[in-house]
């Protein structure tokens, strides 16, 4: 189909699952800041005035239960939760984190003639397309932008009455395979007691209009703001949260396949994270090089094995590039072993807490190496390998 409707959703930093993702990634950053060779796999659960941490780690003794609790409280404070049912000061924090399994460690660590192996088996996908300047699908990009801008305004005091928990959903009409306008937009945002639904609607409206291209705003009767009428109780007080439950929000909004593995709470030896970042990096560079309008890449790994088992490339029907030749070229321009992923993208740094909300992809590369997988510095190398 070239003419269709497609919808993607996003959730804000205050959504219960995103609170968990941020806490888990803050703990990853804490370990990596203390020792870049740390191994971390930490999950978080939240509910009314409770945070529970569980997982396996290997790292410095300074990253003890007290330090993990401190990081959890800092995250909740920075998000903005000081409500009766969820408050960074008064919430109970339970830490059930233990040493990494020796069986996993022997498969991951380099020893003798054995290189570092993948931390688990699995398949990971990367994707890029020409729908936006950041080479992301438009529905998820606009959904993220609405909530990102609302949160920024809330933190800066420009959106009084808004609270941390919110969700967005954008439906776009595609003609000849390209997005042309929004047909509906949904935004639900937590708010202070006493603010009427119509007032929230007018607070939210400019964020939606600014995120969408000019002339793309949906019809008024398809613009839904807090459709239930009231959203005062929110965050972990309104619904339990878990790390890793928003994998489609974190990636491409359903516009591309997903291997099923979550990102947050994991260091780069876990290929669920590092290989998904690498696949996005390669796909983005392929599209930026002009070899395709859309590119999907799949990588597959086995636990303890230091090379990918397969690399698969799919391009849009308009592309004249050979996927088979391109897959060979990609293995020439980047070492796809776990060590190669980490070293090329410099993934052993504390750069993960910032990824926990508003998508891991489509972001701007930062000076300290954050979002390194969003660079397009392989374009010329790929072109040369294909010539």
N, C-alpha and C positions, 0 to 999 in steps of 0.2 A: 504493500500500500504506500502510495506517495501522499495521499490526503487523509489525515486522521487527527484525532485529539490525543494528547499525551499529558499525563499528570505526574508530578513529583511533589514530595513533601519534605519539610525540614522541621527540626525542633531546636529550641533555644538552649543556651547554656544552663538555664534553670530547670529544664525538663528533668525529671527524676533519673532517667537513664543517662543523660548527659552529665549530671552531677557525679554519677558513678564513674563515667569515663574520665572526667577531669581528675578526680581523686586518684584513680589508678595510674593515670599518666603523670601526675605530679610525683607519685612515688617512684615511677620509672626514672623521672628526671633527677630525683633526689639521689638514687643509687648511682646513676651515671655521672652526676656531678662529683660524687665522692670517689668513684672508681669507674672509668669507662669500660672495664672488663666485667662489670657486674652482670648478673643474670637475674631477670625479673619476670615473673608472671603473677600478677596480683589482680584479683577480682574484688569489686565493691558491691555491696547491697545497701540500699537506703530505704527507710520507711519513717514513720512519724518519730522525730527526734532520736533517730538511731542510724549509725553508720557501722557496717561490719566489713572488715577487710580479711581476705583469705587468699592464700596462694603460696608460691614457692620462690625463694630468692637465694642468691649467692652473692655476697658483697660485704662491704665494710661494717664493722660492729656499730659504727656511729648511726647507721640506719636501723635503729632499734624500734620497738613498739612506740615509745614516747615520741620519737621523731616522726613516725608515720601518722600518729594521731595529730601531731602539730600540723603536718601538711594537709591532712583532711580538713581540719578546722579552718586553715587559711583559704582553702578552695571555697568552702561554703560561705565564708565571710566575703570573699571577693565577688562571688556570684551575687550576693546581696540578701541572703536569707537570715533575717532576724525576726521570724514569726513565732507565734506561740507554739505551733506544731513542728517547726524545724528552725533551729537557731544554732548558729555556729558556736555560741558560748555554752549552751546548756545541753546540747545533744550528747548522747552516750556514744562513745567510739570504742568498738571492740576489735582487737587485732589478733587474728589467728593466721599468722604467716610463719612458715617454717622453711628449713633448708631445702634447696633443690635436690631432687632425686639423683643419686649417684648413677643410676642407670641412664637417665637422660644426659647427665654431664659427660659420661664417657662417649656418647654418640656425637655430642656437639663440639667438644673440645678437640683441638689439634694435638696429636701426639705421635712421635716418631715420624714415619713417612705419611701419616694420615693427616689430611687437611681438615679444617673445621667442617662439620656436617650440619645439615639443616636440623632445626630444633623440633620438627615434626613433619609428617607427610602432609600432602594437600595440594590443591590447585588454587592458583591466584590469577586474577584477571586485571588487565589495565585497558583503559579506553581513552580516546580523544576524538573530538569532532570539531567542525568549523562553525558551530552554532553561536559561539560567543568569542570574545577576544581572548579569554583564557582557555579556549579549546575544550570547553565543557558543554554538556547538554544544557540547553536553555532553561527547562523547567526547574531543575535542581539548583542551578545557579541563581535564578531569581528568587526562589524560595529561601535560599540561604541569605541573600542580600537583604531581604525584607527584615528578617529577624536579627541579623547582624546590626543593621542600622537602628532598629528599635532598641536593642540592648545598649548600643553606644549612647544613644540619647538618654536612656534611663540612667546610665552611670554618670552622665554629665549633668543630670538634673533638668534636661530639656523635655522630659516626658513624664510629668508628675502624675501619679496615680497608677502607672504601670508597675507590675511586679515581675519577678524573674522568669516564671514558667510561661512558655508560649509555643505555638505551633503555626506553621504556614503550609499552604498547599496551592500550587499554581497549575492550572490546566491551559495548555497552549494548543492552538490550531496550527497544523502543518499543511502546507500546500506545496506540491511537487517536492516533498521531502524536507522542506525548510519551515521553521517556525515563523508565523506572520502576525499573530495577535494572541492575547489572552481571552479565553472564553469564560473562565471563572477563577476567582481567587478566594481562598478561605484563610482567615487569620483568627486564631483563638489566643487571647492573652490574659494571663492572671492580672487582677487589678485590685485596687484598694476598695474597701467596703463603701457603698453609697454612690458609686459612679454608675450612671445609667448606660445602657447598651449603646444608645445613639451617640453619647459623648465619647465612648471608647472607639466607636466607628470613625468619628472625625479625627481622633488622635492618630489612629492607625492609617487612615487614607493616604496622607502624604508620603509615608514610607513605602507604600505599595506603588504609588504613581512615580516616585523617584527611582525605584528599582527597575521598573519595566521601561523598555524603550518608548519614546514619545509616540502617542497614538495607539498604544497596545492595551490600554486599560480595558478591563472587561466591562460588559453592561452592568448598570447599577443593580439590577435584580439578580445578578450572578456574583455580587460582591458580598461575601458572608463574613461578618465579624462577630465572634462569640455567639454562634448560632443558638446555644442553649439559653442565652440571656444573661448569665451570671457566671463568673469565674474568679471567685475570691479565694477559695481553698485550693491550693495547688502545690506543685513541687512534691517532694517526698511525703508531705503530710496528706496529700490527696491521692497519691498512687505510689506504690513501691517502685524502686529503680534498681537496675542491674547493669553492670559493665557489659558492653558488647551486644546490646539488643537493638542498636540502630545502625546495622551494617549497610543498609541501602541508603539511608540518609548520609552516612559517612562517605559514600562512594559516588555513584552516578544516578541516583534517584530511580533506579529500575531501567534505565536506558541501555544498560550493558549487563552481561552476565556477572555473577558474583560467586566466588569459590566457597563461601560460607564461613570463613574465618574472620573473627573480629580483630581489631587493631589495638585498642587501648589496653594498657596494663602490661604490654609485652616489650621486651628489648629486641634488638634487631636480629638476634639468632633465631627468633621465631619468624619463619618465612611467611606466615600469615600476614605479617606486617611488612617486612622488608621486601619481599618479592612482589607484593601488591604495589608498593611504592615504585619498585623498579619497572614493573609492567606499565604503570601509568607514565613513568618517565620516558620509556621507549616509545610508547604509543604517541605521546605528545610530540616527541621529536620527529616521528615519522610524518605526522600531519603538518607540523611546522615546516618540514622539508619540502612540502608540496607533493608528496608521493601518494596521498589519499585525502579524501574529505573526512573519512571515518576510519579508525583503526582499532581493532580489538586484538589484544595479545593475551594468551594463556601460558603460564609457566606451571610446571609440576615438579614436586620434590618428594624425596623419601627421607625419613628421619635417619640422621647419621651419615647421609650421603652428601658429598661435597659438590655435586654437579646437578643441574636440572635434568629431570628424566625426559622432558620434552619442551619444545617451544612451538606454539601454534599462532599463526597470524591470519586474521581475516580483515579484508579491506572492503570498502563500499563498491558497489557495482560499476560506478563510473571510473574507478581507478584502473589504469593500465599496468600498474606495478605487479610483478610476480610475487605472491605471498611466499612461495617456497624460497625464492632467491633472497627476499627480504629477511626471512627468518635466519638464514645463514649469515647475512650481513650484520644482523643485530648481535649475534654471538661473537662477531669480530670486534665490534666497537665497545662491548662491555662484558666484563667477566661476571657471569651470572651465578657463580658459586656464592654461598652465604658470606664468605670472607670478601669476595669481590663486590657484592652489593653493599656491605657495610663500609668498605674503604672508598668505593667510588662516590657514594652519596654521603659519606661521613655520618653514619647513623649512630655512632657511639657517643653522641653528645646529648646534653639535656635540652632537647628541642621538641618535646612531645606534648607537654601540657597545653600548649597553644593550639594543637591540632584537634582537641577533644570536642569542639563545637564548630558548627558552620562548615563542615566538610574538610576532609584531608586533602582534597584535590581542587584545582582551580584557584589556589591561593598564590600570593606573590612571594617569590623566593626572598629570604631575609639575609641581612648582612652577616649574621652569626651562623648561617647555615640552615636555619629553619626552612622547611619546605624546599629542600635542595632538589627533590624529585620533580619540581615544577620548572626547572631550568630547561632551556632549549639549546644547550651547548653541544649537543651531539649532531646537530643538523648537518654540518659539513662532513663530519666523519661518516654518517650514514650515506650521504650522497656519493662520497668517494668509494665506499664499500660496494655500492650498487652500480658503479660505472664500469 
